Amino acid sequence: MTDALTTYDKLNEDIQFTEDETKELLKLSEKEILVLILSELKKNSNSKTN
């Protein structure tokens, strides 16, 4: 259980947005947000395999 919290804390530290970025993100549709998430996951998995 502690590992999950540690992982969450690390992710939380990595995900920092400016006020303007936050406003832009709030304008996105659910589908657009999912595409952004999936593209980031793909980038991360590609960089770990290289």
C-alpha positions as a Python dict, from the first residue, in 0.01 Angstrom:
ca = {
    (1, 'M'): (0, 0, 0),
    (2, 'T'): (287, 237, 76),
    (3, 'D'): (434, 178, -272),
    (4, 'A'): (113, 297, -438),
    (5, 'L'): (118, 616, -232),
    (6, 'T'): (484, 676, -313),
    (7, 'T'): (414, 627, -683),
    (8, 'Y'): (122, 868, -665),
    (9, 'D'): (335, 1130, -488),
    (10, 'K'): (602, 1099, -759),
    (11, 'L'): (344, 1138, -1036),
    (12, 'N'): (185, 1429, -855),
    (13, 'E'): (521, 1606, -838),
    (14, 'D'): (581, 1546, -1210),
    (15, 'I'): (243, 1685, -1313),
    (16, 'Q'): (262, 2060, -1263),
    (17, 'F'): (60, 2306, -1473),
    (18, 'T'): (59, 2682, -1494),
    (19, 'E'): (-269, 2867, -1448),
    (20, 'D'): (-300, 2922, -1824),
    (21, 'E'): (-231, 2555, -1897),
    (22, 'T'): (-494, 2455, -1643),
    (23, 'K'): (-753, 2682, -1803),
    (24, 'E'): (-677, 2533, -2146),
    (25, 'L'): (-702, 2179, -2011),
    (26, 'L'): (-1040, 2254, -1856),
    (27, 'K'): (-1172, 2350, -2200),
    (28, 'L'): (-1090, 2008, -2346),
    (29, 'S'): (-1350, 1740, -2403),
    (30, 'E'): (-1325, 1400, -2237),
    (31, 'K'): (-1211, 1245, -2564),
    (32, 'E'): (-934, 1504, -2610),
    (33, 'I'): (-813, 1443, -2254),
    (34, 'L'): (-802, 1067, -2311),
    (35, 'V'): (-601, 1117, -2631),
    (36, 'L'): (-351, 1334, -2441),
    (37, 'I'): (-318, 1075, -2164),
    (38, 'L'): (-271, 790, -2408),
    (39, 'S'): (-11, 980, -2610),
    (40, 'E'): (187, 1056, -2292),
    (41, 'L'): (169, 693, -2185),
    (42, 'K'): (294, 586, -2527),
    (43, 'K'): (583, 835, -2510),
    (44, 'N'): (678, 710, -2163),
    (45, 'S'): (664, 344, -2259),
    (46, 'N'): (869, 408, -2575),
    (47, 'S'): (1138, 595, -2384),
    (48, 'K'): (1166, 316, -2127),
    (49, 'T'): (1210, 48, -2392),
    (50, 'N'): (1488, 238, -2575),
}
